[in-house]
Amino acid sequence: MSMTFYLDESGHSGDIVNSCDGFDFKGQPYFVLAAVGVSDESAVVTRIEELRALHRISPGELKSKSLMAKPKFVLEVIDYLESIGAPLFVELVDKRYFICVHITSFQLLPSCMGFPEGAPMTFLRNTVADFLNAEAPDQVLDAFVQACLEPSEAHLLQSLSLLQDLGVRLLDIPGKKDIARGVVMMVEDARNEYLELKEQDPDAFLQFLPPPDHNKRSKRVWMLPNLTSFANIYARLNLYFRRNLQGVHIVHDQQLELEDILHLGKATVEVQKDQSQVPYTPHSDFIFEEMATFTFAQSHEGIGLQIADVVAGAVMRYFRDSQSATVNPDLAKAVERLISTSDARTGYGVNQVVASKDVRYA
């Protein structure tokens, strides 16, 4: 078996600490990474050229942002991919929610406190992240981001203090008081754990913050949805192919700033062999027995990366426009079909890293 998966993204605005005023992320609140599996590229080229002629799309590289006025073309591209059984894997990330997930995982339920991985812990983390996404003011997120940018005991304790204030403020609110009480207890436990750890390690505050990655210019970057999305798609491929990745090739659109980070991320997940140390992810498999090859290429070099860009852009616009505008019917039909055919048992389809209330069902 030989198949090439082409990966491209939409909604990239840098690491999540680069959030801009009001956490609007430069007007791009969602990040999307799409992977499209192709086994017969010549047949795909032929069909895409037919669709281009039908919809009067000029020659040259297909770019999602240039197809906003051609939603019918996008629909027919996705219909075609599904008709030939091309495996599609999409990661959608709500960037604000992504920060709330990190606050939960590193400050309220940090791994240094030895919580056992499994379905109950995943459910608890999701519940807390949902609560923060709904209730936490920007000030809480700002404090966490500041602690990432300038790691110190003072910034960690300030972040924990604001989280505790949030919980205390909601203690008497019906429907919120139980989780608010839980957050207050989590903060107290985390603070006590930190104070104990710092007696042995003066840099113990780093255990309550996400570690930065370093791009090619040695600049530190935090909370990259690009990295987590790539790792999860790789693990979903591992699930889809039942750990038989020999002959699977991954080609990612060129990312000069992040290529080293993504290569390191791939190598890091491949060496994990202890299931008890892997977070509970029933729709992906992070235990690798074989490895796929991984390279980067420029999108103008082939149709695979271009159609991955089309898919990623369609999903990003659908979720973005759903928040504030009417979604084009053809665009909605295309993305909702992707959502409806998603299969958690195999990892196929769209994985939505969003608050529970924002999950879309077709």
N, C-alpha and C positions, 0 to 999 in steps of 0.2 A: 504494500500500500504506500502510495506517495501522494502527498497533498501539500500545497503551499497555502498558508494563511497570511493574508495581507491585512495589516493593521494601520489605521489612521484615526485621528482624533478630531474633535470639534469642541470649541469652548475653552481652549487653553488660555489661561491668563497668568501663568506662573505658579509658584507655590502658593498655598492657601493663606500664608501670612500676608501676601500681597493682595489684600482684600479691598482696598480703597475705602472711601467714606461710606459709612452705613452698610458695609459688607455687601456692596453691589457688584464687586469683582469685575469692574470695568464693563458693566452691563451684560456680563456672561455668568449668570448664576449656576449654570450646569456645565459639567465636563462630561464628554462622551468619548469612549474608545470603542471602535468597532473592528471586529475581525471577520473576514470573509474567506471561506475555504474554496480554493479553485484547483481542480484536477486537470481540466482541459481548457487552457487559457485561450487557445485559438478559437474554440467554439464561443467562448464568452465575448471575445473581441468582435466576432462576426455579428452576434446578436445585438451587442451594444451599438455597433455602427448602424444596424438596421433601425434601432430605436432613435438614434440621433437624427437620421435622415427623416424619419416619420415626424419627429417633433421640431425639425428645422433648427437643430443646434449646430452652431458653427464648428469647424474643425479646431483641433487643439486639445489641450488637457482639460478633462472634466473637473470642475471645481464646484463643490456644494454651494458655496456662497454665490456662484454665478447662475445657479439653477433655481433661485428662489421664485422666479416667475414661471418655472416649469414643473410644478408639483405632479402633473400627470406623468411626466417622464420619470420622475423619481419613483412614483408608484409602480410603473411598469418595470423599472430596473429591479426593484425589490421582488415584485411578482415573479420575474424571470428567475432570479436567484433561488427563490423558494421552489419554483417548478422543476429545476434541475437538481434539487436536493443539496444545494450548496450550504454547508454548515455555517451558521451565522451566530456570532457571540458578541454581545454588546454590553458594556458597562456604562451605566448612567449614574453620575454623582451630583447630588445637590451639595454645593460647596459649603454653604452655611451649616447644613446638617453634618457634613464631614468634620467640621471643627468640633461640633457637639459630640460626635463619636470619639474624637481624640481626647476631649476633656474627660469624658466618661472613662475611657480606657487607661488614661495615664494619671488622672488625679482622683477620681472618685472610686474606681475599681482597678487600681494599678496592679500589674503583674507581680511587683515586688512583695505584695501582701499574700501571695500564694493561693489565690482563688483557683479552684479547679475548673479546667475547661470542660465544656459540654453544653448541651441544649439549655439547661436552666440558667447558666451564666450568660449565654448569648441572649436569651430572652430578657434577662435583667438589664444587660447593657443596652439593648434596644429600647427598653422601656425608659431608662434614664435619659438616653440620648433624645428620644421623642419629647420628654419633659423639658429638657434644656432648649431644644429647638423651638418649642412653643412658648416657653416662659422666660428664658434668659434674655435680659436686655443686652444691647451691644456692649455695654460696659463690662459685662462678664466675659464676653468673647475677647474684647480688647485686652483685658488683663491676662488672659491665657496667651494670646499672641505676643504680648509684651514679654511674658516670661520665656517664651521660645526665643525671641530676638535677643534678649539680654538675660540669660539664665543666672539666677541668684536665689538665695534663700528669701530675700525680701520680696522678690517678684512672685515666687511660688506661694508664700504665705498670703500675699495680697490677693492672688487668684483664688486660693482656698477660702479666704475671708468673704469675698464677694459671692462665692457659691453658697456659703453658709447663710449669708444675708438673704439670698434668694429663697432658700428653703424656709428660713424663719418667717419671711414675709408672707408665705403662702400656707403656713401651718393651720390656719383657721378657715381656709377656703374649701367649701365642699367640693368633692371630686378631685381635689389636688393635695389635700393635707397628708394623705398616706405616703405618696411619693416624695412630698416635701420633707416629711419627717425622715424618710429614708436617706434623702440627700444630706440632711443635717448630720445624721449619724455617720454617713460615709465620709464627710469632711472631717469630723472629729477623729474617726479611726485613721484616716490618711495622715492627718496632722500629727497624731501620736506616733504613728509608724515612722514618719519622717524624723521626728525629734529623737527617736531611738536610734535610727540608722545613722544620723549625723554624728553620734558619739564615736562611731567607728570610721565614718567616711565624711569628711568635710564637704564633699561634692555630692552628697546623697540627694540633694534637690534635683539632680539630673535624672534620677530614677522616676520622677513624677512629671517628666516632660518628654515629648517625642524626640528621638535623636535626629539631628539634621543630616542630610546628605550633602555631598559636595559636587557641584557641576564642573565642567571642564576648565573653568576659570578659577576653581577652588573657592567659589562663592558658596556659602551655606544656604541651603533651601530646606524648608520644612513642609511636611504634610502634602506631599505631591500626589494628587489624584492620578497622575500619569503612572506613577510607580505601582500603587496599590491596584489600579485597574489592570495594568499589564500583568502583574503577578496573578491576579484572580482569573483573567482570561487564560493564562497559561495553565493554571490549575483546573479550569473548566475543560480545557482541551484534554488534559490528563484524565479527567473523569470520562469525557466523551469517548475517548479511545481506549478506555480501560487500562491505562498505564502503558499502552503499547504505542510509544511515540516515535519509534524508528520509522524514518521516511516522512516525518512531519517537518515541514520547514516554515519558519516564521519570518516574515519580511515586514519590518516596521518602516513607516515613512521617516525620512531622515530627521533626526533630532540632535543637532550638533551639541547643544548645551547639555542634553540629558542622556546621551548614548552610554556613557560610562556608568551612570546610575542604573539604567535599565539592564545593562549586562551584569552588573553586580547583583541587582535584585533577582535576576533569573538564577544566577549561581547560588545565591543564598537559599532560595526555596528548594533548590534541587538537592541540597545536602541534608535536609531535614528528614530524619528517619524515625523519630520517636513520635508516634501518634498522640501520646498524652501531652506533648508540648505544642501541638498544632491547634489553633483555635477551631471551634466547632463550625464547620462549613459544609453542610450536607449537599450543597449544589456544586461543589468543586472538590478536588482531591489534591492535597498538598504533599502527598507521599509519592515521590517520583522514582520509578524503577528504570525508565529510559528517558533520554533527553531529546528534545527537538533542536534542530539547528536554528540559529538566530542571526539575522543580518539586518542592515539598514539599506534603503535605496531611495532614490528620488522619485517622486510620484509621476513625473513625466515619462519615466522609463517603461511603464507598463500599465495595463488596464486594471490590474488587481488593486493597487493602492488607490486608484481613482474611484473605483466603485466602493471601496471601504470608506473613503471620504464622503461619498454620496450618502451612504447609510448613516454614518456618524452625524453628519449635518442634519439629516432628516429627523433623527431622534432628538438631537439637541433643540432644534426649532420647535418640534412638537411640544416638548415639555416647557420650554421657555414661553412660547406663545399661549400655552394653556393657562398661564398665570395671569395674563393681562389682555389678551386679545382672542379673537375668534380664529381657530386653527383652520387652515384650508382643508376642505373635505377630502381631497385626494391625499394630502400629506397625512391627515388623521387616519385615513383608511390604510395607508402603507404601514405606519408605525403601529397602529392597533392590531394589524395582522401579525406583525412581528411579536407583539406582546402575547397575543392569543395562542401563538404556536410555540411559545416558550415551554420548555420541558425541564423541570427541576431535576428529574431523574438522570438526565444526560448532560445537564449544564447548557443546553441549547437555548438561544433566544436572548432576551433582555433581562439583565440583573439590575434592579433599581435600588441604588443606595440613597434612599430618601426616607423621610419620616413616614411612619406607618399610615398616617392619614393621607399622604400624598402618593401612595402606591397606586398605579394605574392598572385597571383590569379591563380587558377588551371584551 
